[in-house]
Amino acid sequence: MQLIGQVAVVTGGGNNIGKAVSWRMAREGAYVIVADINFSAAEKVATDITEAGLKAIPYRVDVSIKHEVRDMMRTIEGDLGQIDILANIAGILGPTAPTSEISEEDWDLILDVNLKGTFLCCQAVIDGMISRGYGRIVNMSSITGKEGNPMLAAYVSSKAGVMGFTKSLGKETAKSGVTVNCIAPTMIEGDMIKTVSESYFQSVLNKIPMGRLGKPEEVAGLFNYLVSEEAGYITGQCLDMSGGRAVY
Ligand SMILES: NC(=O)c1ccc[n+]([C@@H]2O[C@H](COP(=O)([O-])OP(=O)(O)OC[C@H]3O[C@@H](n4cnc5c(N)ncnc54)[C@H](O)[C@@H]3O)[C@@H](O)[C@H]2O)c1
């Protein structure tokens, strides 16, 4: 119960990794705001957490829209006093297609949700965290952002952007008591992988020395460490979760 009394915003909290992170932080004692564009999914997660005797509320937000993000963060700060933890997990994969076929609309949407959404959420909480001298931000990157991936140029670019943004904000806030890190997993079990072709899936699996996908609960475990007080000397980092795949 290392997060008792803390307020945690989990974007993308309505499904899979975000859901596992919401549950884990609630079990550690945090008051969790399950924030998702899919309100019914967020509501289900928050209701299940509450029925287990823990603290959570759902919130509908599109992380790519500045005024929605700002309104949400101001409402939470007004109602609960402060935001101690931000987990930026909301993300979309987009279509798998060669670069010559990526539409400008798809490119913009993927970058808007994955990269701009992360920026907007961080920007909306960072001053409050700095003024209180404490905060934990964990963003969601991907191993593809380090290695590159054919047929996924927009997604990969957005995740490489999340890494660069995280390193920059981590350095910017290094003396403030706020830490900013990101996690770069390889494929994790869940709905996102169901959208890729069988041959692509096999090619990814073949690259993982452990020979299996990661589990959302394993990702939640690393989130949980990074948002703890114990992790106070780690900032501006990208931590890999790749079953042995990452080599740098
Ligand atoms: N699943 C994987 O293999 C994998 C690997 C590496 C990184 N990631 C990253 O982890 C994150 C979560 O992955 P997942 O497998 O749980 O995905 P998921 O699709 O199961 O869940 C993503 C959640 O984000 C929400 N969302 C989408 N767009 C949003 C928006 N504009 N505003 C608010 N919420 C929005 C969705 O409604 C959904 O609940 C993503 O950022 C993804 O890129 C996933």
PDBQT file of the ligand as one rigid body, heavy atoms in Angstrom, charges set to zero:
ROOT
HETATM    1  N1  LIG A 301      -0.192  -3.872 -26.546  1.00  0.00    +0.000 N 
HETATM    2  C1  LIG A 301       1.065  -3.830 -26.958  1.00  0.00    +0.000 C 
HETATM    3  O1  LIG A 301       1.601  -4.780 -27.526  1.00  0.00    +0.000 OA
HETATM    4  C2  LIG A 301       1.877  -2.576 -26.720  1.00  0.00    +0.000 A 
HETATM    5  C3  LIG A 301       3.271  -2.616 -26.892  1.00  0.00    +0.000 A 
HETATM    6  C4  LIG A 301       4.016  -1.448 -26.694  1.00  0.00    +0.000 A 
HETATM    7  C5  LIG A 301       3.371  -0.288 -26.327  1.00  0.00    +0.000 A 
HETATM    8  N2  LIG A 301       2.025  -0.292 -26.159  1.00  0.00    +0.000 N 
HETATM    9  C6  LIG A 301       1.365   0.949 -25.787  1.00  0.00    +0.000 C 
HETATM   10  O2  LIG A 301       0.691   0.773 -24.557  1.00  0.00    +0.000 OA
HETATM   11  C7  LIG A 301      -0.496   1.547 -24.552  1.00  0.00    +0.000 C 
HETATM   12  C8  LIG A 301      -1.693   0.688 -24.223  1.00  0.00    +0.000 C 
HETATM   13  O3  LIG A 301      -1.720  -0.444 -25.047  1.00  0.00    +0.000 OA
HETATM   14  P1  LIG A 301      -2.927  -1.482 -24.923  1.00  0.00    +0.000 P 
HETATM   15  O4  LIG A 301      -2.487  -2.744 -25.521  1.00  0.00    +0.000 OA
HETATM   16  O5  LIG A 301      -3.446  -1.490 -23.530  1.00  0.00    +0.000 OA
HETATM   17  O6  LIG A 301      -3.972  -0.780 -25.909  1.00  0.00    +0.000 OA
HETATM   18  P2  LIG A 301      -5.572  -0.858 -25.935  1.00  0.00    +0.000 P 
HETATM   19  O7  LIG A 301      -5.978  -0.495 -27.315  1.00  0.00    +0.000 OA
HETATM   20  O8  LIG A 301      -6.036  -2.147 -25.382  1.00  0.00    +0.000 OA
HETATM   21  O9  LIG A 301      -6.016   0.297 -24.932  1.00  0.00    +0.000 OA
HETATM   22  C9  LIG A 301      -5.788   1.662 -25.239  1.00  0.00    +0.000 C 
HETATM   23  C10 LIG A 301      -6.817   2.493 -24.495  1.00  0.00    +0.000 C 
HETATM   24  O10 LIG A 301      -6.591   3.872 -24.879  1.00  0.00    +0.000 OA
HETATM   25  C11 LIG A 301      -7.857   4.472 -25.118  1.00  0.00    +0.000 C 
HETATM   26  N3  LIG A 301      -7.710   5.593 -26.040  1.00  0.00    +0.000 N 
HETATM   27  C12 LIG A 301      -7.449   5.537 -27.368  1.00  0.00    +0.000 A 
HETATM   28  N4  LIG A 301      -7.431   6.768 -27.878  1.00  0.00    +0.000 NA
HETATM   29  C13 LIG A 301      -7.653   7.632 -26.852  1.00  0.00    +0.000 A 
HETATM   30  C14 LIG A 301      -7.748   9.035 -26.762  1.00  0.00    +0.000 A 
HETATM   31  N5  LIG A 301      -7.619   9.824 -27.832  1.00  0.00    +0.000 N 
HETATM   32  N6  LIG A 301      -7.980   9.580 -25.547  1.00  0.00    +0.000 NA
HETATM   33  C15 LIG A 301      -8.149   8.800 -24.451  1.00  0.00    +0.000 A 
HETATM   34  N7  LIG A 301      -8.089   7.469 -24.492  1.00  0.00    +0.000 NA
HETATM   35  C16 LIG A 301      -7.842   6.890 -25.675  1.00  0.00    +0.000 A 
HETATM   36  C17 LIG A 301      -8.714   3.352 -25.701  1.00  0.00    +0.000 C 
HETATM   37  O11 LIG A 301     -10.092   3.634 -25.592  1.00  0.00    +0.000 OA
HETATM   38  C18 LIG A 301      -8.258   2.154 -24.879  1.00  0.00    +0.000 C 
HETATM   39  O12 LIG A 301      -9.052   1.990 -23.716  1.00  0.00    +0.000 OA
HETATM   40  C19 LIG A 301      -0.566   2.238 -25.900  1.00  0.00    +0.000 C 
HETATM   41  O13 LIG A 301       0.005   3.537 -25.793  1.00  0.00    +0.000 OA
HETATM   42  C20 LIG A 301       0.306   1.369 -26.781  1.00  0.00    +0.000 C 
HETATM   43  O14 LIG A 301       0.853   2.059 -27.863  1.00  0.00    +0.000 OA
HETATM   44  C21 LIG A 301       1.268  -1.403 -26.337  1.00  0.00    +0.000 A 
ENDROOT
TORSDOF 0
